[in-house]
Amino acid sequence: MANPTEPLFFSEAIVFLGAAVVAVPIAKRIGVGAIIGYLIAGMVIGPFGLGAIHSVEKIQPIAELGVVLLLFVLGLELNPNRLWRMKSDIFGLGSSQILLTGFVLAGIMTMIGLKQPVAIIGGFGMALSSTAFAVQILKDRGDFSSAYGQRAFGILLMQDIAIVPLLAMVDILVSGGASQSDNTVWEQIGITIVAVLLVIVIGRYLLSHLFAILANTQAREMMLAAALLVALGSAALMHWAGLSMALGSFLAGIMLAESSYRHTLEADIFPFRSLLMGLFFMTVGMTLNLPVTLAYLWQIIVGVVVVMSMKGLILWLLAKLTGSSNADAMSIAVALPQAGEFTFVLFAAATSAGLESDLFTVMAAIVILTMIMTPFVGKEHAAWQKRKESQKAREPDVALERFDDHAPQVLVVGFGRFGMVVAQMLMSNGLGIVAIDNNARRAVQARRLGLPVYYGDATREDVLRAAGAGDALLIALCVENELVMAKAIELIKHCFPKAKIFCRATDRAHAVQLAMSEVDYHIRETFESGITFGREALDQLGISTERIVEIEDEVRQQDLERIVCDAALAAEGKPAAPRVDPVRKTAEKTVASK
């Protein structure tokens, strides 16, 4: 019996965390991936395993928040224009896949003797893939932003949208079509439209102002609270309208995709999303009914093979017919052959409506095993693809580095006067840049002008990573704060060692620090602007060009000597010489020459 003074979910939390800490490293060590580790951990601690967790129903609503946050982050990565370009994949390819797969699987189930309502619900339920599984696998492979990854995600989006008409289909099949009046149907359509419009209007016109106010408070925890409020609030609104919660959070993410706070929000939510996604996968493993699975083992194995092979074949065929290459079509087929989390929703609705629960229990086992098998199929496909590629003699210059809009060639940190000029120079040559600045107002103003500038803190690894530092060839640190720059340099060297580091130095002492930090390049803006200013003044005063060049070389040489001297003093822990020292020496030299 539980201790009445024990906090709610306290023991369950310990069990979940302990199981994850043990299972996931082992799974990754043997090369099957974190998802399989979570699933196996769930099977072991669940009611059909050791029984450490008895009630999956209590945990499941919390676990589903992981899917909600996952879709919110995906929305942040897809701005409305990019989503509009995916419309043919969402409504064309996605709809075709659901209808064709649903009818084919329903036909197979009818042929083996299942009643028509059960066969149709089972077929269309199996036609839905798992957004959580597929997206996690695509991200683990680094293929989410690829051409096939985006097409696969378009199919998944359509499946999320399709859950509403499919639930209505269950009601019609069970009741013979007399359950809902026309008024009720139109009322549901109206509620759905209002809910979608509310999310879009609030996200488009109110949220940016809210985050601007919170960013100015410099209270990081408030930004996090607001991000969770937006994701969960939009999900709750869609749930009230009868739509998928994940779809609501996805729409909210899209509305914020063009805001200045995108990378900060993504970085803030990432730890919660990852933990809750792990919890979600564990609850899926816990629902596998082992006695039923063992009792119908051969039927379930055959069902898994049929579902995955038929879905894979249909996905490959449709992707090929709609313009994908054979390699991309195969990649889509091995990413989405599993049944998904919304399949359970359809089966639960059918069971509660009075259809045979035993059949749907067997089907649920098939669903879970298709999820378990998907990473293995993907791993085998990747190995086959690698072997195939190794057999081809490729030219060295074929494999060019590709960058999407989340992988800039240059990441500019600090978008003040100096950073603006740097960005202008880089963009003038067609280079892809992303800039972050911890001044919210500055970032918002730049975004209004169509510039890729976002609110973010350069001393946080998660923000830099979300902004594309992992793929950047060069990171330009244009901030004025020397302490912030020092922390950023240390962080970049540790976490993103491939990127070259270019720095703006505020003065000679700072230049010495940067030289000792061994950055790739640094420049003192005041020194260079002073050189240019002095050169122009000498020219206007009639000094010959040859003499001006001599003077500039002399001043630069004295400055270099001073930097070397200051660096030596700094190494010994002694204070640097006064800044006016080179000016004094030049003046003394001039007097002596006269």
Buried (B, 14 or more C-beta within 10 A) or exposed (E): EEEEEEEEEEBBEEBBEEBBEEBBEEBEEEEBBBBBBBBBBBBBBBBBBEEBBEEBEEBBEBBBBBBBBBBBBBBBBBBEEBBEEBEEBBBBBBBBBBEBBBBBBBEBBBEEEBBEBBBBBBBBBBBBBBBBBBBBBBBBBEBBBBBBBBBBBBBBBBBBBBBBEBBBBBBBBBEEEEBBEEEEEEEBEEBBEEBBEBBBEBBBEEBBEBBBEBBEEEEBEBBBEBBBEBBBBBBBBBBEBBBBBBBBBBBBBBBBBBBBBBBBBBBBBBEBBBBBBBBBBBBBBBBBBEEBBEEBEEEBEEBBBBBBEBBBBBBBBBBBEBEBEEEBBBBBBBBBBBBBBBBBBBBBBBBEBEBBEEBBBBBBBBBBBBBBBBBEBBBEBBEEBEEEEEEEEEEEEEEEEEBBEBBBBBBBBBBBEBBBEBBEEBBEEEBBBBBBBBBBEBBBBBBEEEBBBBBBBBBBBBBBBBBBBBBBBBBBBBBBBBEBBBBBBEBBBEBBEEBBBBBBBBEBBBBBBBBEBEBEEBEBBEBEEEBEEBBEEBEEEEBEEEEBEEBBEEBEEBBEEBBEBBBEBBEEEEEBBEEEBBEEEBEEEEEEEE
